[in-house]
């Protein structure tokens, strides 16, 4: 099983395995897993082996190697790749090959990573179960009758299934953290602007962020070192120095760290008892490591989900307007009598039901006469939510809370009930609205053996603090070392 990027680097440095041998193991694992889990939308064995050969040749010639030399990595199918299709798991973009690489892809190639393929996702990143993909559902490696979460369900399942040690996901309202929790892996949503969004197909531009998924916080730190940093082609990119995130994982002593616990979150309706138990246990572990535990509340927490589900669909309706069959995306095959009819047919055929629902909601919220009542009001509430975070972080260094109300739910349970599906984001959308970093890490298991995640949130640009606490927690627990039965 390929489950540690650091171990892959060690094997190559010690001469115990070549990059080609590791890439072949990854491709064999993908081939065995794909028929069961369907975590990928595209796999390119030939390209991966060629990249690995290039790494071996550079090593043999004594040339400098990148930080991820020979490490297999999968990337969510919402990131532009010049040598592979980028479909957003939608009929609208089926077969589309971008003419350029996203910034994060450029950085992976410069770091000598071996990109093995693109991972499945909810269509245009809209969903919490990877059941809205035009390429079929993805199944959770811990229990194939359950969802892997979404929208980065394929990226999380690819790691949990042991096909790659690292993957890249995107997080608009919890789309890295929720699938990481369901699949028992570690997923980090960085500060908004910390990782360039250039080349990311936009869902909601003020919320989207790219981040790493791996088994451990240590591997997440390794990948963050490669992808973080300023990008002049992205006007929202932060021009701030990038620390060495791997240094943050060297100490396990949490003495002096103040962690605020969002206890009132656990009183919300519909919270599974196993989630409460897991969080209580995590509080105990962090306290034993030296952290000071303080109860904290975020007063406007009840407005997170309604605010998110006004802003995100509004931005999505604007971003997706470009897919009209003329400028971008699928064009209806049947001859249309006029341009408007062609637009309507192309969008009706290209988009799935959930995407159409969100376009309708967003268009309504932005329409004349309603924008002040909905969209502009939501922006004002967003400022209050950000104010709550600022006030909380004046008292504590980190916030601790749940990731999801329940462990992974059954396939089909919520796909026809959008309100229940939206409530999966109950604990995660706050970080996106405030723009702060947050991490989901394995915190335990429910009585059925399903993984449960815990969430830590930090002030902006304090990813190092998150990784420090997460790595310390993982040094004292073994949840991140347990694997699904194959």
N, C-alpha and C positions, 0 to 999 in steps of 0.2 A: 504493500500500500504506500502511495506517495503522499505522505502527510506532514512533511516538514521541509520548508524551503531551506532552512539553516542546515538540515541534515543533507539535503541534496548538494549544497555547496561544499559541505565537509567531505562527502564521498568523492566528489571530483578532485578537490584539493589533495586528498590522500591517495589519489590514484586507484580508488576502489571501484569506480564506475566512470564511464565516459558520458558526455552529454548525449551522445547518440543512444547509448544503452538506456539512459534515463528517459529520453523522449520516446523510445520504443515501448518502454514499460507504461508510460502514460497513455500512449495511443492504444495499446492492448487493453488497458483498464477501461478506457472510454468505449472501446468496441464491445467489451463485455457488459458494461453498465448501461449503454444507451438503450438497448431494447427493453430494459427494465424501468429505468428512471427518466429517460428522454430529457436529459439535462442540457443537451446541445441542439442548436439549430444548424450548425455548420462545423465540420471537422475537416482539417486539411493535413493528413498524415505526411504527404510529400513535402509540403512547406515546412512543417515542424522538424522533420528529420534533416532537411537542408539547413535550417537555422542551427540545429544542434551540431551538425558537421562543421559549420563555420566557427562555432565556439571551440570545438575540439582542435580545429586547425590553428586558431589564435593561441590556444593554450600551448600547443606543440611548438609553435614558433616563438614562444616567450613574449607574446604581445600582451599589453594591458587588457584586462577583462572587466566587464561591467559588474555592478553590484548584484545582478540577478543572473549571472552567466550560467546558462544551461538549465535554469529553473523553468519547468513547464507552468504556464499560466493560461487560464481561460478568461475571456472578457465578455461582458454582457452585450447582447446584440443590439445595443442602442448607441454604441461607440463606433465612429467611422474608421474603417480599415480598408486600405487601398487594395489589398490582395485577397479580401474575403467579402462576401455579401454583408450588408448592414440592413436588416429588415425590420427592426423593432417588433419582431414576431407578428407582423401585420401583412395581410394581403396587399395593402396599399404600397408596400415597399418590397414585396417578394422579388428576389433576384437583383435588387439594386446594389451596385458596387460603387462606392464613393471614389472620387478621383484623388483623395488625399487621406492621410492618417489624422486622427484626433491627437491632440498634444500628449495625452497620456500614453497613446500607442507609440508615438515617436520616442517617448522617454523609455518605454519598455524595450523597444528595439535597441536604443542607445545603451541600455543596461545589459544587453545580450540575453534577455529573457527569451524563452521559446514559447511563442503564442500558438496554442494547439487548436483553438477554434472559438466559436461564439456560443454563448449560453442562452437558453430559453428564458422567456420572461412574459409577464402579462403584456398584452398589446399596448404599445407606446407607454409602457411602465404604469398602466392604470389597472390596479388590482392588488389583492393581498393573498393570492393563492396560486398564481401561474396557471390559472384555468382559462384565461381569456386569450391565450396564444393561438395564432393561426396555425402553428406547427404542433398542436396537441399539448396536452397537459404534461407537467413534470410531476413525478412522484417522490415523496419523501423517502430517503434511503433508510430511515429508522423504522418506517412502517409505510409500505407502498399503497395502503388504502387511504393515506392522509396526504394533505398538501405540504409542499415544502415552504409555504409562505410566498409572498410576492412583494414587489414585482421582480426582485432579483432571485427568484426561486431556483432558476437554473444555475446561477453562479454559486449559491449556497449548497445546492445538491451536488454540484460537480466536486466541491471540496469534501463534503460529507461522504460521498461515494468512493473517495480515495482515488479519483482520476487525476487530480492535480493538487499541489499543496497550496496554491494561491489562485484567487480569482478577483476580478474587478466587478463591482456592482455600482448601482447608482441609488441614491436615497432622496426622494422628494417628500415623503411623509413617514418614512420608516422602512423604505424598501430594501435597505441593507440589513437593518437591525432585526426586523421581524422575521425574515427568512433565516437569518443567522440563529435566532432563538429557536425556531422550529426545527432546524437541522443540527443543533448542538455544536455550532462553530462560533468563531469570534468575528464580528463585523463592526467596522468603524465608519461613522459618518463624520467627515472632517468639517471644520468651520466653513461656512459659505465663503467661497473665494480662495480658500487655501490650495485647492487643486483646480487647475484650469478646466473650464467646461468647453473649451474650443474643440469642435468635432463631436460633441455630445448632441444627439438629436433631442431637442428640447421638449419637455413635457410642461413644466411650470418653471419659467426661467428664474424667478426670484427664490426658488426653493431647491432646485436640483443640485446635487453634489455627488461627485464620484469618490468611491472609497474602497478599501481593501477588505477581503474576506479570507480568513485562514483558520486553522485550528487554534492557534495561540496568538496572544498579544505580541509576542516576540516576532513572529512572522509578519504580523500587520505592520509593526514598526519598520521592518526591513523594506516592505513595499512602499510605505509612506515616504521613506527617504528618497525613493525614486520618483514618485509621482507628484510630490508637493512642490510648490514654487510659483513664482510670478510668470505670467504669459501675456505679452503685450497684445496678442490678437484677441484676448478676452478682456473686455472692458470692466468686468466685475472681478477680475483676478487681483488678489491682494499683493502689493509690492512690499513684502515683509521678509526678513531673513528666515531661513528654514533651519531649525535645529537638527542635530543628529538624534532621531527618534529612538534608535537602538540603545543609546546611553540611558534613556529613561527606564529601561527594563532591567538595569543592572542591580538595583537595590530592592529589597523586600521590606524595608523598615518604613512603616507608615506613621511613625510617631510624629506628631505635629500637624498631621493632615486632618482637616475638619470635613466630615462628610455629612451632608444634610439628607435626611431620610424623608421622602414624600409619603408619609404614613396615610394621609387622607386619600391618596390615590387608591389605596387598597380597600377603602370602604365603598368604592364605586360598585354599582349593580353589575352582576354577571361575572365577577372575578372568581376564578376557580380557587378552591382552597389550597391546591398544590402550589399555586403562585404565591399565596401569602406565606406558606410554610417555607418555600425556597428563599424568599426575601428575608424572612426572620433569620434563617440560617446564615445567609450572606452577611447580614449585619453583625452577627456574632463573630464570623471569620475575620472581617475587617477590623473589628474592635480588638480582637486578639493580636492582630498585626500592629496595633498601636494607634489606629485612627480614633479620633474623637467623634462620636456619633451625636448629631443634633437634629431634632425634629424641625422640619421646614415646610412651609406651605407656599404654593403658587396660587394666589387668590383667583385668577381668571382661568384656572385650569379647565373649568366646565365649558369654556368658549373655544378651546383649542380645535375640536373637531368641526363645529359649524363654521369657524373662521377659515379653517383650512379648505373646507369643501365649498367655499365661495371663491377664495383666491385661486386655488389650484385649477379648477375647471375654467375660470375666467382666462387665466393665462394659457391654458391648453387650447381653448377655443380660438384664441388669437394665433398661437403657434401653428396649429394644425390647419389654419385656413389656406396655407400655401399648397396643401395637397388637393389639387383640383383636377388632376388628369392632364392639365396643359403645362403648368410650370413644374410640378413635381408629382410623382406617384402614379398609381394605376390609372389607366384610361379605359373607360367603358368600351367594350368591343363593338357593340351595336352602333350603327350610324345614328347620330342624334340630329334632330331637325334644327337645333340651334345651339349656341355656346352654353347657355344656362342649363339646358337639358343635359348636355354632355357633362358639365360640372356635377350636376345632381346625381346622375347615374354613376359617375366615377366614384364619388364619395360614398354613395349608398352601397356599392359593390366592394369598395376597398376597406372601409372601416367596419369593425365589429360592434356589437351591441353596447358594450360598456363605454367604448370611445364615443359613440354617437350620443349616449346619455350625458356624458360629461361636456361634450360640445354644446348640447342643448342647454344644460344648466348654466354653463359659462356665458353663452351668448345672451341668455335671458338676463343674467346678473350685470352684464355690460351694456344692455340696451338702453336707449334714450328713455328717460323717465324712471328707470330702475337702478341706474348705476350708483346714485347717491344712497339709495335705500339699502343696497346690498354690497356692491364691490367697495365703494369708498368707505362705508361703515366698517366693513371687514378690515380694511387697512388701518383704521383708527384703533380697532380692537387689537390688531397685531402689535401696535405700539405699546398698548397696555401689557400685553403678554411679554414683550421684550423687557418692559419695566419690571415685571415680576422677577424675571431672571436676574436682572441687574441687582435688584434688592436682595435676592437670595445669595448671590455670589459676593455680596458685601459681608455676609455672615459666615459662609462656608466656602471650601475650596472645590468640592464636587457635590453633585446630587445623585442619590441612589434611589432607584425605583424599579418597578417591573417593566418588561418590554411589551408583553402581550397579556390580555385578560385570561387566556387559556393556553394550554399546549396546542400543538398542531391539530387542526380539526379535520374531519373526514372530507375527502373529495366529494364535491357536489352538495355539501351541507349548506353553503351560503351563497353559491354562485348565482342563485335566482333571487337573492334578497340583498339588494345593494346596501341598505341601511346597516344590516348585520355585518356585511363585509367592511363598510367604512369604519365601524366601531373597532375593528382590529387595530386601527391606528390610534386608539385612545391615548396611549402613553408615549407615542413616538413623535406625533406631529408638532409638539411644542418646540422641540429642538430645531426643527426646520423653520418654523415661524420666527424664532428668535435668532436663527443663524449660528447657533452654538454647536460645538462638536459633541458627539455622544457615541458610546460604544455598547454593544451587546456582547455578553460573554456567558458561556455555559455556567449555570449556577446550581444545577441539580436535575433530578428526574421525577416525573410523576409516578404513581403506583403502577401504571402500565408500561413504564420504561421509556416514556417520551421525554426528550430534552426540554429543559426550561431555562430561559435566559434571564439574566439580570442586566439592568441598564445603569451606566454611569454617564453623567453629563458634566461638562466643564465650561468655564468662560471661554470666549472666543480666543482662538489661536493657542489654546492650552491642551492640544492633543498629547503632548508629552506627559502631562499630569494624568490624563486618562490612561495612557499606556502603562505608566508607572504603577498606578493602583491596580489595573487589570492584571498586569504581570505578577504583582505581589499576591493577588488573590489566587492566581493560577499556580503559584509556587506552593500555596498552602492547601490546594484542592486538586482532585484528579478528574474532574468532570470533563475537561477539555482533552483528556487523554483516552477517554472511552470512545469506542467505535461501534457503529451499527453492525449487526450481524449480516454478513454477505450471503 
